[in-house]
């Protein structure tokens, strides 16, 4: 998918890659409630635990 935006590429990268753990639960709170870093520092090989919300369950049914 390709989307046109007026937001600079560096800011989009920061939001969707570097700050995704805090951004995604705010943008879609019903789908993802919480993202927890279980192991590592967030880099390659890190393990994250996603807690899905009610909207995620309804979408699967």
GUZALO-838571 format. One line per 2 residues: number of its first residue (from 1); their letters; for each residue y, z, x of N, C-alpha, C, CB. Coordinates in Angstrom, 1 decimal, padded with zeros to 4 digits. Atoms other than C-alpha are relative to their C-alpha. Glycine has a CB too. Example, Ala and Ser with C-alpha at 12.3 -4.5 7.8 and 13.67 -1.06 7.14 Angstrom:
2
1 = AS = -001.2 000.0 000.9 -004.5 007.8 012.3 001.2 000.0 000.9 000.0 001.2 -001.0 ~ -001.1 000.0 -000.9 -001.1 007.1 013.7 001.1 000.8 -000.8 000.5 -001.4 000.4
This chain:
61
1 = XX = -001.2 000.0 000.8 000.0 000.0 000.0 001.2 000.0 000.9 000.0 001.2 -001.0 ~ -001.3 000.1 -000.7 003.5 -000.8 001.2 001.1 000.4 -000.9 000.2 -001.4 000.6
3 = XX = -001.1 -000.5 000.8 006.6 001.0 000.0 001.3 -000.2 000.8 -000.2 001.5 -000.4 ~ -001.3 000.1 -000.6 010.2 000.2 000.7 000.8 001.2 -000.3 000.8 -001.3 -000.5
5 = XX = -000.8 -001.2 000.2 012.5 003.2 001.3 001.2 000.0 000.9 -000.9 001.2 000.3 ~ -001.2 -000.1 -000.8 015.9 004.0 002.7 -000.1 001.1 001.0 001.3 000.2 -000.9
7 = XX = 000.2 -001.1 -000.9 014.5 007.0 004.6 -000.4 -000.5 001.3 -001.0 001.0 -000.6 ~ 000.3 000.4 -001.4 014.4 006.5 008.4 -001.5 000.2 000.3 000.9 000.6 001.0
9 = XX = 001.5 -000.2 -000.4 010.8 006.0 009.8 -000.3 001.3 000.7 -000.4 -001.1 000.9 ~ 000.3 -001.3 -000.7 011.1 009.1 012.0 -000.1 001.1 -000.9 001.1 000.2 001.1
11 = XX = 000.0 -001.1 001.1 011.9 011.3 009.0 -001.2 -000.1 -000.8 001.3 -000.1 -000.8 ~ 001.2 000.2 000.8 009.0 009.8 007.0 -001.2 000.5 000.8 -000.2 -001.5 -000.4
13 = XX = 001.1 -000.5 -000.8 006.6 010.4 009.9 000.0 001.5 000.1 000.1 -000.6 001.4 ~ -000.1 -001.5 -000.1 007.8 014.0 010.3 -000.5 000.6 -001.3 001.4 000.4 000.3
15 = XX = 000.4 -000.6 001.3 007.4 014.7 006.5 -001.5 -000.2 -000.3 000.8 -000.7 -001.1 ~ 001.4 000.3 000.5 004.0 013.0 005.9 -001.1 000.3 001.1 -000.1 -001.4 -000.3
17 = XX = 001.0 -000.3 -001.1 002.3 013.7 009.3 000.2 001.4 000.5 000.1 -001.0 001.1 ~ -000.2 -001.3 -000.6 003.9 016.8 010.9 000.1 001.1 -001.0 001.2 -000.1 000.9
19 = XX = -000.3 -001.1 001.0 004.9 018.7 007.8 -000.8 -000.2 -001.3 001.5 000.1 -000.3 ~ 000.7 000.3 001.2 002.3 017.5 005.3 -000.6 001.2 -000.6 -001.1 -001.0 000.3
21 = XX = 000.6 -001.2 000.5 000.7 020.9 005.0 000.9 000.8 -000.9 -000.5 000.9 001.2 ~ -000.9 -000.7 000.9 003.8 022.4 003.4 000.6 -001.0 -001.0 001.1 000.6 000.9
23 = XX = -000.6 000.9 000.9 005.1 019.2 001.8 -000.9 -000.3 -001.2 000.4 -001.3 000.7 ~ 000.9 000.4 001.1 002.1 018.1 -000.2 -000.2 001.0 -001.1 -001.4 -000.3 000.6
25 = XX = 000.0 -000.9 001.1 001.6 021.3 -002.2 001.2 000.1 -000.8 -000.4 001.4 000.6 ~ -001.3 000.0 000.7 005.3 021.2 -003.1 000.1 -001.2 -000.9 001.1 000.1 000.9
27 = XX = -000.1 001.3 000.7 005.1 017.5 -004.2 -001.0 -000.1 -001.1 -000.2 -001.1 001.0 ~ 001.0 000.0 001.1 001.9 017.8 -006.2 -000.7 001.4 -000.1 -001.1 -001.1 000.4
29 = XX = 000.5 -001.4 000.1 001.4 021.5 -006.9 -001.2 000.2 -000.9 001.1 001.0 -000.5 ~ 001.2 -000.1 000.9 -001.2 020.9 -009.6 -001.2 -000.6 000.6 000.3 -000.7 -001.3
31 = XX = 001.2 000.7 -000.7 -003.4 018.8 -007.3 -000.5 000.8 001.2 000.4 -001.4 000.4 ~ 000.4 -000.8 -001.2 -003.3 020.8 -004.1 000.9 001.3 000.0 000.3 -000.8 001.3
33 = XX = -000.7 -001.3 000.0 -002.4 024.5 -004.2 000.4 000.5 001.4 -000.8 001.0 -000.7 ~ -000.3 -000.7 -001.3 -002.6 025.5 -000.6 -000.8 -000.8 001.1 -000.5 001.4 000.0
35 = XX = 000.6 000.6 -001.2 -003.4 024.1 002.9 000.0 001.1 001.1 000.7 -001.3 000.5 ~ 000.1 -001.1 -001.0 -004.7 026.6 005.5 -000.7 -000.6 001.3 -000.9 001.1 -000.6
37 = XX = 000.5 000.4 -001.3 -005.3 025.9 009.2 -001.1 001.1 000.3 001.1 000.0 001.1 ~ 001.1 -000.9 -000.2 -008.8 027.4 009.8 -000.2 000.2 001.5 -001.3 -000.5 -000.7
39 = XX = 000.3 -000.1 -001.5 -009.3 026.5 013.5 000.9 -001.1 000.7 -001.5 -000.3 000.2 ~ -000.8 001.0 -000.8 -007.1 024.8 016.1 001.5 000.2 -000.1 -000.4 -001.4 -000.3
41 = XX = -001.5 -000.1 000.0 -003.4 024.1 016.5 000.6 -001.1 -000.9 000.5 000.0 001.4 ~ -000.5 001.1 000.8 -003.1 021.3 014.0 -000.2 -001.4 000.6 001.4 000.2 -000.3
43 = XX = 000.2 001.3 -000.7 -003.9 018.6 016.5 -001.4 -000.5 -000.2 000.2 000.2 001.5 ~ 001.4 000.6 000.1 -007.1 016.5 017.0 -001.0 001.1 000.1 -000.2 -001.0 001.1
45 = XX = 001.1 -001.0 000.0 -010.2 018.5 016.2 000.2 001.3 -000.8 -000.3 000.4 001.4 ~ -000.4 -001.2 000.9 -008.4 021.1 014.0 -000.8 -000.1 -001.3 001.5 000.1 -000.2
47 = XX = 000.6 000.0 001.3 -010.0 022.2 010.8 000.9 000.6 -001.0 -001.4 000.9 000.1 ~ -000.9 -000.5 001.1 -008.0 022.6 007.6 -000.7 000.2 -001.2 001.2 -001.0 -000.2
49 = XX = 000.6 -000.3 001.3 -009.0 024.1 004.3 001.0 -000.3 -001.1 -000.5 001.5 -000.1 ~ -000.8 000.4 001.1 -007.5 022.5 001.2 -000.5 000.7 -001.3 000.1 -001.5 -000.2
51 = XX = 000.3 -000.6 001.2 -007.4 024.5 -002.0 000.5 -000.9 -001.1 000.5 001.5 -000.2 ~ -000.4 000.9 001.1 -007.4 022.1 -005.0 000.4 000.7 -001.2 -001.1 -001.0 -000.2
53 = XX = -000.5 -000.7 001.2 -005.6 022.9 -008.2 -000.7 -000.6 -001.3 001.5 -000.2 -000.2 ~ 000.5 000.4 001.3 -006.4 022.3 -011.9 000.1 -001.5 -000.2 000.6 000.7 -001.1
55 = XX = -000.2 001.5 000.2 -005.0 018.7 -011.9 -001.0 -000.8 000.8 001.4 -000.4 000.5 ~ 001.0 000.7 -000.8 -007.5 017.7 -009.2 -001.3 000.0 -000.8 -000.2 000.6 001.3
57 = XX = 001.3 -000.1 000.8 -010.4 018.9 -011.4 000.1 -000.9 -001.2 -000.2 001.5 -000.4 ~ -000.1 000.9 001.2 -009.1 017.1 -014.5 -000.1 -001.5 000.4 001.4 000.3 -000.7
59 = XX = 000.0 001.4 -000.5 -008.7 013.9 -012.5 -001.4 -000.5 000.3 000.9 -000.2 001.2 ~ 001.4 000.3 -000.3 -012.4 014.1 -011.5 -000.8 -000.2 -001.3 -000.6 001.0 000.9
61 = X = 000.9 000.0 001.3 -013.7 014.6 -015.1 000.2 -001.3 -000.8 000.3 001.1 -000.8
